[in-house]
């Protein structure tokens, strides 16, 4: 979960700010950052959107921080 914390700090966000942006309780968010708790798919989506990154980056599947382009239907 180091990427999660590093990206949050890089963006200048506190855990409280992440709570506001994602709706995830600050204590739960802290546990996610430290690896004491896993996030759900829905929480991962919210975190990725709040940090303007991709879920793949959060999962360590890519080193590209930029989010994927939104598809237009």
C-alpha positions in Angstrom: 0.0 0.0 0.0 3.0 2.3 -0.2 1.8 3.6 -3.6 -1.4 4.7 -2.0 0.2 6.7 0.7 2.9 8.1 -1.6 0.3 9.3 -4.1 -1.9 10.8 -1.5 1.0 12.8 -0.1 2.2 13.7 -3.6 -1.3 15.2 -4.2 -1.1 17.1 -0.9 -4.1 15.2 0.6 -4.6 14.2 4.2 -6.5 11.1 5.2 -9.3 13.3 6.3 -9.4 14.8 2.7 -9.5 11.3 1.3 -12.4 10.5 3.6 -14.2 13.6 2.2 -13.4 12.6 -1.4 -14.2 8.9 -1.2 -16.6 8.5 1.7 -14.3 5.9 3.3 -14.0 6.5 7.0 -10.6 7.9 7.9 -9.7 5.0 10.3 -10.6 2.5 7.6 -8.6 4.4 5.1 -5.6 4.4 7.4 -5.9 0.6 7.7 -6.0 0.3 3.9 -2.9 2.4 3.6 -1.0 0.3 6.1 -2.2 -3.0 4.7 -4.2 -4.0 7.7 -7.4 -4.0 5.6 -8.1 -4.5 1.9 -10.4 -2.3 0.0 -13.4 -3.4 -2.0 -13.6 -2.9 -5.7 -16.0 0.0 -5.2 -13.6 1.6 -2.7 -10.7 1.1 -5.1 -12.6 2.9 -7.9 -13.3 5.8 -5.5 -9.7 6.0 -4.4 -8.4 5.9 -7.9 -10.7 8.7 -9.0 -9.9 10.8 -6.0 -6.1 10.4 -6.6 -6.5 10.9 -10.4 -4.8 7.5 -11.1 -5.7 4.1 -12.4 -6.7 1.1 -10.3 -3.8 -0.8 -12.1 -1.4 1.7 -10.6 -2.7 1.3 -7.1 -2.5 -2.5 -7.6 1.1 -2.3 -8.8 0.3 -3.6 -12.2 1.7 -0.6 -14.0 4.1 2.2 -13.2 2.1 4.8 -15.1 0.3 7.1 -12.7 -2.0 8.7 -15.2 -5.6 7.5 -15.3 -6.9 5.8 -18.4 -8.8 8.1 -20.8 -12.5 8.0 -20.2 -14.4 6.2 -22.9 -17.1 8.1 -24.7 -20.2 6.2 -25.6 
